[in-house]
Amino acid sequence: MTAPLGITLSVAAGNGDSTWILLHGSDGRETDLLPIVDRVRPGCGRIALRGAVRTELGYAFFDRRPDRTFDDDEVAARVDPLAEAIDLGLRITRRAGRVTILGFSNGAVMAAALLERRPDLFTGGVLLRPQPPFRTEPPRSGAVLPVLVVDGRADERRSREDGARTAERLRQAGAVVEHLTLAVGHSITADDEQAIRDWLDGTSERTRGTSPVPQRRMNASTDDREGAAMSDTSNSNPEDAAVPTNDEDGTAKSGGLGDDATIPNHPDGVAAGFSETDSHFNPEEDPEHD
């Protein structure tokens, strides 16, 4: 399927638990990340996009200059067409469950730009080997999205500051970011996949307000001086990232999903009241509609 500005997307509905948006790296194509998400989140819905920029060996989401720098304005100009393509895919899949964007390399830069400029489309993000998408200050969106940023310590295509700078930009925009550096290169490895699984487990537990981020099990890189794992969560107390449970002023309501039939806080910012009657958002369902 071809979306705006020549963007190709492949859409597969899943089991309704979650939907993943997949953005490949330079010289890649839309199928590249499918095996990874199948392993870390089997059965999820998938919207895999192919970049509109033709490269020597495949595709990209934006051009790079010979020195591997890129034009911020081009990245900014490509945000809206990509967002439109993603929105099309979400409408096809009926936006099932949580919506996580996964980007690698060139796609991770583009994913970071989308998280900054269009956070309304997502409930979280995973960025593997990113760089900051812009040099200007990030907009403060107010959307508190969980994001995982993963660097490779031996990555010759990135500076040691790229991941940290990307993570900090997203924090300034309002995201709750976990930044991890692994003892790997630029390519995606089994350690990256394990990092994603652990992050997903920790995010689910924090959403339920039950426990902090679990201990890492993969081969993370170590600090040269003390051998400490190089994991930078920045938000110093993982409990700070937990989504709060019902507050003391929870309003009792018939069919409420919280304790004592209250309406609980919800990680996606959606009221969690419940009715046995299906809603189709028809005007006549609104008592104030005239």
C-alpha positions in Angstrom: 0.0 0.0 0.0 1.3 3.4 -0.9 0.7 6.4 1.4 1.5 10.1 1.1 4.8 11.2 -0.6 5.5 7.7 -1.9 5.7 6.1 1.6 5.0 2.4 1.4 3.4 0.6 4.3 2.6 -3.0 5.2 -0.2 -3.4 7.7 -1.0 -6.5 9.7 -3.7 -6.7 12.4 -2.6 -8.5 15.6 -4.3 -9.9 18.6 -5.5 -6.5 19.8 -2.9 -6.3 22.6 -0.7 -3.7 20.9 0.4 -2.2 17.6 4.0 -1.5 16.6 5.1 1.1 14.1 8.3 0.0 12.4 10.9 2.3 10.8 13.9 0.7 9.2 17.5 1.9 8.9 19.4 3.3 5.8 19.5 1.0 2.8 16.6 -0.9 4.4 13.0 -1.7 3.6 9.8 -2.2 5.5 10.3 -5.9 6.2 13.6 -5.5 8.1 12.2 -5.1 11.6 9.4 -7.6 11.3 11.4 -10.6 12.7 12.5 -8.5 15.7 9.1 -7.4 16.7 7.7 -10.9 16.2 10.3 -12.1 18.8 9.8 -9.4 21.3 6.1 -9.0 21.0 4.6 -12.0 19.2 1.0 -11.5 17.9 1.1 -7.7 18.0 -0.3 -5.6 15.2 2.3 -4.2 12.8 2.5 -1.2 10.6 5.8 -1.4 8.8 6.8 1.7 6.7 9.3 2.0 3.8 11.1 5.3 3.5 10.4 7.4 0.5 14.1 8.2 -0.2 15.8 5.7 -2.6 19.3 4.8 -1.6 22.0 2.6 -3.3 20.9 -0.6 -1.6 17.3 0.2 -0.5 15.5 3.1 1.1 15.7 5.7 3.9 13.4 8.2 5.6 15.6 11.2 4.8 18.8 11.9 2.9 22.3 12.1 4.4 25.1 14.2 3.0 28.5 12.6 2.1 29.8 13.4 5.6 26.7 11.6 7.1 25.2 14.8 8.4 21.6 15.6 7.5 19.3 18.6 7.0 17.0 19.3 9.9 14.6 21.0 7.6 14.2 17.9 5.5 13.6 15.8 8.6 10.9 18.3 9.7 9.3 18.3 6.3 9.0 14.5 6.3 7.2 14.3 9.7 3.7 15.2 8.6 3.6 12.8 5.6 4.9 10.0 7.8 2.4 10.8 10.5 -0.4 10.8 7.9 0.8 7.3 6.7 0.9 6.0 10.3 -2.6 7.4 11.0 -3.8 5.6 7.9 -2.3 2.3 9.2 -3.8 2.9 12.6 -7.2 3.4 11.1 -6.9 0.2 9.1 -5.9 -1.8 12.3 -8.5 0.2 14.3 -5.7 1.4 16.6 -5.6 -1.9 18.6 -4.0 -1.6 22.1 -0.9 0.4 22.9 0.9 1.9 20.0 4.8 1.7 20.1 7.1 3.1 17.5 10.3 1.2 16.9 13.0 2.9 14.9 16.5 1.8 13.9 19.4 4.1 12.8 17.9 6.4 10.1 14.5 5.2 11.2 15.3 5.9 14.9 16.1 9.6 14.0 12.8 9.8 12.2 11.0 8.1 15.1 12.5 10.6 17.5 11.2 13.4 15.3 7.8 11.9 15.3 7.8 11.4 19.1 8.7 15.1 19.5 6.3 16.5 16.9 3.4 14.0 16.9 3.3 12.3 20.3 -0.5 12.0 20.0 0.0 9.0 17.7 1.9 6.8 20.2 1.9 5.5 23.7 5.7 4.8 23.7 8.8 4.4 21.6 12.0 2.3 21.2 15.0 4.0 19.5 17.9 1.9 18.5 21.1 3.8 17.6 19.4 7.2 17.2 20.8 10.8 16.8 19.0 14.0 17.7 16.6 14.9 14.9 16.9 18.7 15.3 19.2 21.3 16.6 16.4 23.6 17.9 14.8 23.3 21.3 12.2 20.5 21.5 8.6 21.5 21.9 7.1 20.7 25.3 4.2 18.4 24.3 2.9 17.5 27.8 2.6 13.9 26.6 4.3 11.6 29.2 5.4 8.7 27.0 7.8 6.0 28.0 10.7 5.7 25.6 13.7 3.4 25.5 16.9 4.7 23.8 19.7 2.1 23.1 23.2 2.9 22.1 26.0 0.6 21.0 29.3 1.3 22.7 31.3 0.0 19.7 29.1 1.8 17.2 31.4 3.5 14.7 28.5 5.3 13.0 27.5 7.2 16.1 29.3 9.5 18.6 29.1 8.5 22.3 26.9 11.5 22.9 24.2 10.8 20.3 22.0 8.6 22.4 22.4 10.7 25.5 21.5 13.9 23.6 18.5 12.2 22.0 17.3 11.0 25.4 17.7 14.4 26.9 15.7 16.1 24.1 12.8 13.6 24.6 12.9 14.2 28.4 12.7 18.0 27.8 9.6 17.3 25.6 8.0 15.4 28.4 8.9 11.7 27.9 10.0 9.3 30.6 13.2 8.0 29.0 15.4 5.0 29.8 18.8 5.3 28.1 21.0 2.2 27.9 24.4 1.6 26.3 25.2 -2.0 25.3 28.6 -3.6 24.4 27.6 -3.9 20.8 28.1 -2.1 17.4 25.7 -0.5 15.1 23.7 -3.6 14.1 20.8 -4.9 16.1 21.7 -7.8 18.4 20.1 -10.3 20.7 21.1 -8.0 23.6 18.9 -5.2 22.0 16.0 -7.6 21.8 16.4 -8.5 25.5 16.7 -4.9 26.4 13.3 -4.3 24.7 11.7 -7.2 26.5 13.0 -6.0 29.9 11.8 -2.5 29.2 8.4 -3.7 28.1 8.1 -5.8 31.3 9.2 -2.8 33.4 6.8 -0.4 31.6 3.9 -2.8 32.2 4.8 -3.1 35.9 5.1 0.6 36.4 1.8 1.1 34.7 0.2 -1.2 37.3 2.2 0.6 40.0 3.7 -2.7 41.2 7.5 -2.5 40.9 10.5 -0.6 39.5 12.5 -1.4 36.4 13.8 -5.0 36.5 17.5 -5.8 36.5 19.1 -6.1 33.1 20.0 -9.6 31.9 21.9 -8.8 28.7 25.6 -8.1 28.2 25.5 -4.4 29.0 28.7 -2.3 28.6 30.6 -1.3 31.7 32.1 1.9 32.9 35.9 2.0 32.3 36.7 3.1 35.8 34.4 1.1 38.1 32.8 -1.6 36.0 29.3 -0.3 36.6 26.6 -1.0 34.0 26.2 2.0 31.7 22.5 2.4 32.0 21.3 6.0 32.2 17.7 6.2 33.3 18.2 9.9 34.1 14.9 10.1 36.0 16.8 9.0 39.1 14.0 7.2 40.9 12.2 4.6 38.7 9.2 4.9 40.9 8.8 8.5 39.7 7.8 7.1 36.3 5.0 4.9 37.7 1.5 5.8 36.6 -0.5 6.7 39.7 -3.3 4.5 40.8 -6.7 5.8 41.9 -6.5 9.0 43.8 -8.5 9.7 47.0 -11.0 11.8 45.0 -11.9 9.0 42.6 -15.5 9.4 41.7 -17.8 6.4 42.2 -19.6 5.5 39.0 -21.7 2.5 38.0 -19.4 0.2 35.9 -16.2 2.0 36.9 -13.2 -0.2 36.6 -11.3 0.9 39.7 -11.5 0.0 43.4 -14.9 0.8 44.8 -16.3 1.3 41.3 -14.2 4.4 40.7 -12.7 5.6 37.5 -9.0 4.9 37.7 -6.2 6.9 36.2 -5.1 5.4 32.9 -1.6 5.3 31.3 -3.0 6.5 27.9 -4.9 9.4 29.4 -8.3 7.7 28.5 -11.2 7.6 30.9 -11.7 4.0 31.9 -15.5 4.0 32.6 -17.4 1.1 31.1 -20.8 0.6 29.5 -22.4 -2.6 28.2 -23.7 -0.6 25.2 -21.5 -0.3 22.1 -20.8 3.3 21.0 -20.4 4.1 17.4 -19.9 7.8 18.0 -23.1 8.7 16.2 -24.4 12.3 16.8 -27.6 11.1 18.3 -25.7 9.4 21.2 -24.8 12.9 22.4 -27.6 14.3 24.5 -26.4 17.8 23.8 -26.3 17.4 20.1 -28.7 19.5 18.2 
